[in-house]
Amino acid sequence: MDISVVVPLYNEDESLKELNDWIVRVMQSNHFSYEIIYVDDGSTDNSWEVIQTLTKENPNVKGIRFLRNYGKSAALNQGFKMTSGDVVITMDADLQDSPDEIPELYRMIKEEGYDMVSGWKKKRHDPISKTIPSKFFNLTTRWLSGIKLHDFNCGLKSYNQEVIKTIEVYGEMHRYIPVIAKWAGFKKIGEKVVQHRKRKYGVTKFGMERFIKGYLDLLTISFTSRFIQRPMHFFGALGSLLFLFGFIIAGYLAYQKIFMAVYRMTERPLFYFGLLAMILGTQLFLAGFLGEMITRNAPEKERYKVKDYINFKK
């Protein structure tokens, strides 16, 4: 199969039929073999009923429904598991991403050898309250990750099948899939300017809090990607340095007391700094040791409770 299109959605019943017809037109006009996987993230409107109708009309359309709302990352991760296409395309269900971009995104993966290609909504149809924070967010992410992309959070992306079968997306990490892919060993990450359309139906499901969560997620992924398999390298090293610093202070104070007859050591702030450093150093070292033990015996991550499947082989 040439292409798998994964569409995560939450309460987008008004746009699904139009989006589906558009994707099918693009696929047929370019003679692609394809599948469209809709992942209903616990919608409370008629989205699942619309998906059921679409699957009956077209066997290439498939549906997954979560028991409750888990978030976009969970929807993408579950959709990735079910894909079978050589190239995987993701897009949002609100019609702000254009399916006409699919052929070029596919070509960049197959012919130019990119591991993944991220869309760049260079001209956005969003209010300034979203565009300014988004620019600052992308600037910070570029600086911390070293990946030269302009729009990390664009939902329109294409992937080599190997990438999405290797990485795992959880929590709120969908914003950082390029970062996850890079740290998983996929270095050839490209970018394509894509069309951004005004929202036609409904309202956005994300508020300003996503930027706060975004930065916390970036710190999380930066830390976990480097130290999740070796927590002792971080906590052990930091703990050892703190303990050494406290030990040097204790040695200096002991020298003053023994050879310089300096008394009332417990009245000196330096004494407490040294004591605190040794205590914190010991605790951090133990935290690293415990982290190593937990990592070696860690159970699998959360399994999302899927309520229904349509058109997937058992």
N, C-alpha and C positions, 0 to 999 in steps of 0.2 A: 504494500500500500504506500502511496506517495505521501499523503498528508493526513495528520490527525489535528483537528481543530478543537481545542478545549475552551469552553465558555463557562466560567463560574458566574453565578447569578444569585441575586436575592431580591425578590419582589420586582420582577421586570416583565410581567405578563404582557404588557402592551407592546413591547418592542420585539418579542421573540419571533413571531411569525415573519415580520419584515426582515429581521436579521438573518433568519434561516434561509429565506428565499434568495437573499442577496448572496450569501455564501455558496449556495447550491449553483446559482448562475455563474459565479466566478469559477467554481470547480469544473462545471460542464464545459464552459467556453474554452478552458485551458486543458481539457481532457485529463484531469487529474483523477486518480483513484483516491477516495477520501472517506473519512468518517468525521462526524461532528458529535462531540461529547458535551452535553449540557450537564453541569453539576449544580443542582438546586440546593443552595445552602440554607435549607430550612425555611423557605419562603412561606409567607402567610397569605399571599394572594392566590391567583389562579395559575401561577407559573408552571406547576407540575402538570396540571390538566392540559396546558398548551403543549408542553413537552410530550406528553402521551399522544396527543393528536399528531404531532410532527413525526414521531417514531412510527406511527401506523402508516403515514403517507410515504415515508422514505426509510428503507431498511438501513441506510447509511447513517441515520440519526440515532443516537443513543442517549440514554438519560440515567443520571444518578441522583438520588434524593437523600439528603441527610435527615436524620431524625429531628435535629434541632440546628440552630445557627451556630456554626463553628468558626466562621470567618473565611476570608478569601484564601489564605494560605492553605487551610485544610482542604478547601474545594479544589485548588490547583493540585495539591499533592495526590488526592484521590484520583483526579482526572488523569494525571501523569501515569499512575500505575496501570490504568486501563487502556492506554494508547498502544497502537500497533503500527503507526505510520513511520516512514523513514524520517520525516520532518514533522515536528510538533509546533503548531501555531497557537498562541493564546491571545484572546481578545475579550474585552468587556462586552456585556450584553445590552448596554444602553444606547447603542448605535453611534457612539462618539468615535469608535474605531471603525475604519473603512475596510471591508473585506477585499476591496480592489488592490490593497497592498500585498495580499497573499502571494501572488506569483513572483514578485521581486524578492520577498522575504525567503521564499522557497529556493529561488535561484542562488541567492547569496550563500545559503547553507550548502547546496548540492554542487555548485560550480566554483564558488570562491573559497570553499572549505572552512567557513566560519563554524565555530562550535555553537555560538548563539548570536543572534542579531536583535538588538533592542530598538524599539521605535523611539523617535524623538519628535514630540509635538512642538515643533519650532514656532508655529503660529497657533496660539491657544485661544479658545473661545470660552474663557473662564474669567470671573471677576478678579480684580487686583488682590482681593483678600486671599485668593488661592495661588495666584501666579508668583507674587513676591516671596511668600514663605517657601514655595516650591523651588524657586531659584536658589535661595539660601540653603535649603535642604540638600539639593543636588550638588552645590558647590562644596559643602562640608563632606558629603559622601565621596566625591571625587578625590578630595584631599586625603581622607583617611584610608580609602581603599586603593588608590592609585589607578583606578579604572577610568579612562577618559570618556565617560558618557555624559550627555547633557540631561537625560531624563530617565532616571533609574526606576521611577514609579509608573512608567507607561505600561498599560496592560497589553499592548500589541507587541508581541515578541515571537521570534522563531528559534527553534532549538534542534540540534542534531539529536536523534533518538537516544544516543549514548548518554548525553548530558542529563536528560530528565529521568533516566533509569538509574543514574548514579547519585544525584543529589536528593536531599529530603527537605521539604519546605514545611515548617510548622510555626505555631505561634502567630506572629505578625510579620514573618520574614519574607513574604512575597515581594516586598519593596527591594529586597537585597539579593534576588536570585542571581544577578550578574556577579555579585561578591561571593556568594556561595559557590557558584560555578568556578570562579577563578581559584578559590582556595581548594577546590576539589581536583584541580589540575587542568582545567580547560582554559587555555590562555588566549585563544583567538576569539575575541568578543568584539563584534562590530556594531555599527549604528546606522540607522536609516531614517531620514526625515519622512514622517508620515503625516497624513491629513488628520486634522482634529476637527470633529464636527460638533455643533451645538447639540446639547441634550434635547431630544425630541419629546420624550415621555418621562413622566415621573420626576423624582428629585434625587440628588446625590445621597449616597448612604454613608459618606464620610464627612466628619466635621474637623474643626481645627485641632481637636485632640490627637488626630492622626500624626501631626508633626512632632508632638511631644513623644508619642509612642514610637515614632520613627527613629528619633535620636536614641532613645533607650534601647530599641532593637539593634541599632547600629553598634552601640557599645557592647551589647550582649553578643552579637555575632562576631565582632572583632575579638572579643575575649575567648568565646567558646571555640572558635575556629582554630585559634592558636594553642589553647591550653586544655581543651576538653579531654584529649587523650593523654595529657601529661600535666595535670594540675600541680604536681610537685615542682615542676620547672618554674612556676610563678610563685606559689605560696611558699615553697621551700626556699627559693632564692631570696625572696623578700624577707622571710622570717629569719634566715641566717644572717642577712645584713643587719637587721634590727638587733638581733641578739649580740652580734659582734660589736655593734656600736655601743650597746649597753655594757658589755663586758669591758670594753676599753675605758668607759667612764668609771666603772667599778674599780678597775685596776689603778687608774689615776688617783681616785680618792683613797684607796688602800695605801698607795705609795705616800701620799701626803700625811696620812695618819701615822704610818710607821716611821718614816724618815724625817718628816718635817714637823711632827708633833702638832698637827692641826686637829682640833677636836670639834665636837658638835656637828658631825657630818650630817645627821638627820635634819638639821636646820637649813641645809643648803639645797636650793632648787635642783642643782646638778645631780644630787643623790637620787631624787625622785625621777628625773629624766632617765637616768641610767636604769633604775629599777623598772620603770614602765617599758623601756625599750626591750629589756630582756624578757619581760612577761609577754609582751605582744609578739616578740620574735618567736618565742616558744609556741604560742597559740597558732600563729600563722604556719609554722612548720608542721604542727600536728594537723592543721586543716588540710595542708597539702598531702600529708600521709594518708589521712582518711579519704580525701578525694581520689587518690590513687586506688585505694581499696574498693571504693564505690564504683569507679570507672571499670575496673576489671570484672565486676559482678553486676553491672547495670542491666536491668531488664529492658525489653523493647519499649520504645516511646508509645505514647497514647495511640490506641486504635480508635478511629472515628466510627461511630455507629451509623452505618448506611441503612436506610429504611427500604429502598427499592432500587432495582436495576431494570433497564429495558434494553433488549437487543444485544446483550453481552452473552457470550458462550459460557456455560457453567463449567 
